[in-house]
Amino acid sequence: MKKLLNLIKFSKTGFVSGSKLGTLLIFLSAVLSLHVNAQTQKPVSIIYDSDMGPMIDDVAAISVLYALQAKGEARILATLGNNYYPGAGQVFDIFNTYFGYPNMPIGLPKSGAIVRIKDEQELDILGGWTDKLIEKFPSDILSDDLVPDAVDVYRKILSEQPDHSVTIVSVGFLTNLSNLLCSEPDKYSELSGKELIKRKVEKLIAMAGTYTGPHAGPWGPYKEYNLYMDAKASKHVFEQWPGPLYFIGFQLGLKVKIGNLLINNKMIKNSPVKYVFGMKIKKNRSGFDPIAALVAVRGIEPYFDKVEGHIIVNWDG
């Protein structure tokens, strides 16, 4: 059964359900303290697949993943972009380097990618943060043309991992995963893309969709951005994925507030994360992608309930 996450329950950590849902402030920093005991279990192997640029949720999510890696709970294998956005490779490299992993594999889609154009409206709303970030922080990547194909990175990384050991965190379009499903045997593996996924991937966590029900609020039914922007890929992945799928619904992110504690912390200096959040965002904003990062590493409980069901994606997303 494909799995759907769209409910929050009260827990000792202060998450509450329904209309009583309080504000969750995620404090993003180099170490990102989450105030829990370090886990002794084996770190979760993560591939981070993100529409990095122009949205800033992706910055929050990669920061959460690196914080959990610093605590020994996660092991990031690669950081991949799933849309075409100028400078995305440099942006990934800046964050990877800041968190201490300058050689972290980066991949970008080389075919069929949704093109994100830097228009005036985006610059006004989001502050044009990618260009400013690249100007302020150095990167060894001079051009996105020099970044490998995301599918090649996927196939290489997956082929090197133990069976059923990798968790994929998808917080953008499903373009890369659709291309991976269609990939043929190559120098990295004699398996097809679908066979490689079935053998190596434990689960896929996707921030995708919005779902009706007692906790849907005023948003459902709603055509969710990550699904409809590349609707063909979404439909393909959710119909053909050969393993467990977990969906983080749009409703959850509306109640998760991020940014304020970070940009007002004067002790944090020379942080690209703080720099991005501080450009034009002077107050908390809703955060969707960090939820997927947290669930991918720590699991559903005690944060959320799990609701099982079937996901059907129409051709229009």
N, C-alpha and C positions, 0 to 999 in steps of 0.2 A: 504494500500500500504506500502510495506517495503521502508524504507527511506535510502538514500545514501548521505553522505557528501563528496564532492570532489572538491568543488570550494571555492575560497577565494575572497572576494570583498574588495574594498577600504573602509575604515571607518575612523572616526575621531580619532580612537585609533592608527592609523598608520599601519594597516594591508593593504597590497595592493595585487592586483591580478596578475596572470600570471607571465611573465618573470620579472616584476618589483617588485616582492615580496621581501621586505626588510628582513633584519635579525631581528628576534624576540629573544631578549635575556631574558630568564627566570631566575630570580634571586631567587635561592633556599636558604632559610634560615629558622630559627625557626619560623619566622613570615611571611616570603615570601611576601613582600609588592607588591601589584598589582596596587596600585594607582588609586583606584576607590572608589566611595562613597559606604558605607555599605548599603546593601539592607535591607529593612524593612519586606520583605515577609518571610514566614515560611521557615526554613532551609530545604534543600533537603536531604532526607534520602538516604544514599549511602551504597551499599555493593561493596567493592573493590575486584575484582577477577583478580589475576595477576600471571604471570609466574616469580615471584620474584626470582632472581638468575638464570643465571649469568648476565642477561642484567641490565643496569643501568637506562633505561627509566622508569622502574617500581619505582625506588627510586624517580625520579623526579615527577612521577604522585602521589605517596602517599604523597609527600611533598606539592604539590599543594592542594590536598584534605584537608590536615590538616591545611594549611594556610587559606583556605576558611572556614573551621570549626571555626578557631580562630576568623574570622570576622563575625561569626554568619550566614553564608550562607549555610553551609553544616552540616550534622550530620552523621558521619560514624557509621555504625551499626556492621560491621565485616570486617576483612581483610583475604582473602582466597588465597591460592596458587593453581594453576591449572596444575602444572607439578610436577614430582618427582625430587627434587634437594636437596641433603643432606644439612641440616642446614637451610632450608627455614623457618621453624617454628621459629627458633631463630632469624633469620633476621627480620621477621615481628615483633617479640616481641621487638627487639631493637628499631625499628623506632616508634612503638606504644608508648613505654615507653618514648622515647626522647620527643615526642610531648605531653606527659602528660596523656596518656591513657594506663597504664600498664595492665589493665584488659580487653582491647579490645579483643573480640572473634577472634580466629584464627582457620582456618580449612585447611586441606590438603587432596588431593584426595587419597582414600585408594584402589581404583580399577581402572584399565584401564588408568592410568596416563602415559604420555610420560616421559621416564627416560632421564634426562639430566646428562651426565657424565662429570666429571671434568677432561678434558684432557689437555695436555701440550699446545696445541694451544690456548685454552680458557684462560689458566693461563697467557700466553704471551700477548694476546690481551687485556684481561679485567683485568689483574692484580691479578686474584684470590681473588677478593675483599670480597667474602662472608666469607671465612675462616679467613682472616685478620680482618674483621669487628667483628666477633664473639670473636676473641682473645682480641680485644681492648675494646669492650663494653659488659657489663654484660647482661645476659638474665636468666630469671627464668625457661626457657624451656631447659631441659637437653637432650631431644631427640625428633625427629620428631614422634616417635612412640607414644608419650604422647599427641600429638595434635589430636583433634577430626576430624572425617571425614567431609570434606567440605559439603557434602550433608546434613548431620545431622545439621550442623551449619545453612545452608541455610533454612532448614525446620523449625528449632526452631525460627530463627530470623523473617522469613516471617510470621509465624503464629501469632507472637506477634504484628505485625504492622497493622495500619489501611488499609482498602482496597485501592488499586490503589495509594499507597503512596511511593513505593520504586523504586529507580533508581539503576540499576546494571551497574557498569563500568567494562567491560571485556577488559583487555589489554594483553591477552595471548591466550592460547588455549581454546577451548570451551568444554573441557572435563567435568568440574564440571556442566556446564549448561545442557549438554546432560544427565549426570547421574541424575540431578535433574528432568528433564523432565520424566525420566523413573521411578522415585521413587514412592513407594506405600504409602498409608495411614499409619501413625505410631502414636506414643505417642504424637507428637506435633500437628498433624492435621489429620482430617479424609479425607482430600482432597488428590487426586493424585498429583504428581509433576506438571503436566500440569495445573490442576485446581487451584493449589496453586499459580502458577505464574500468571495465568489469573486474579485471584482475588486480589493479593497483589502487583504485580509489575506494575508500571506506564510505564516504558520504559527500554530498554536495549541499552546502548551505547557501541559499539564494535570497537576497533582499529583493523580492519581486512580488507584485500583485497586491490586491486589496480584497478583503473578504467580508462578506455580510455575516450577520449574526448579532448576538446580544451586545458585543463589544465593538461593533463596526462604527458606531457613531454616525455622523452625517455623511460619511465618505462613500459608503458602499451602496450600490455597485459603482465602481470607479475604474477608469482606464488608466492603469498605472504605467508610469514613464518607462521603467526598466523593461517592461514587457512589450509595449507597443512601438518603441523606437526601432527595434529590430524584431518585428512580430514573427517573421518567417523563422528566424533562429530560435525564438522562444518556443514556438510551437514544435519545432523539430526536437529541441533538447528535452522538453517535458514529455514528449511522446516516446522518445527513443532512449532516454537515459537508462543505463542498465543497473543502477544501484539506488540506494536510498536518497530521497530528496527531502530537504527541509526548507520551508518557505517562511520568511520573515515578512509579515504583512505591513503595508503602508501605515496602518493605524497605530502600530507600536511606536514608530518614530515620531509621530506627532507629539507624544507625551515625554519624549526623552530630550532634555535640553542640554546643549553643549556650548562651551566656549568662554563663558563669563569668568569662571574661576581662573582660567588660564591667562586670559588677556589682562587681568587685573593683578596677577602675581608678579611683583617687581623683582623677585629673586630669580626668575627664569629669564636668562639673557641669551641672545644669539641663537634662538630656536627658530627654525623655519616653520614649525608648527604654530608657534605663537605669532610669528610674523604674518602668516596667512590669515589667521583668525582675527588679528588686530587691524587689518587694513581698513575695512568698512563695517565690520560686524562688531558693534559696540555693546551688544547684549546677547543673551542666550538665544540660540536658534534651535529648531528641531533637528534631531540627528537620527538618521535611519541606519546607515551602514555600520556604525560601531556596535549595534546590537548583533548583527551577523558575525562580526569578529569575536565578540564575547561568547556567543553561543557555540561557535565553531570550536573554541578551545575548552570552555568550561562545561558545555552541555546545556541542556534546557533547564533542569532543576538547579537551584531553587528559584530561578528567575521567572520561568514561564510554565504554562500548561502546554501539553501537546494535543493537538486535535488531528485525527487521521481522516483522510479523505482522498478524493480524486481531483486532479487539476486538469481542466480542459481549456486550452488556449485557442481562441478563434484566430482566423487569418488576419484580422485587423488589430490583434493584440489584446 
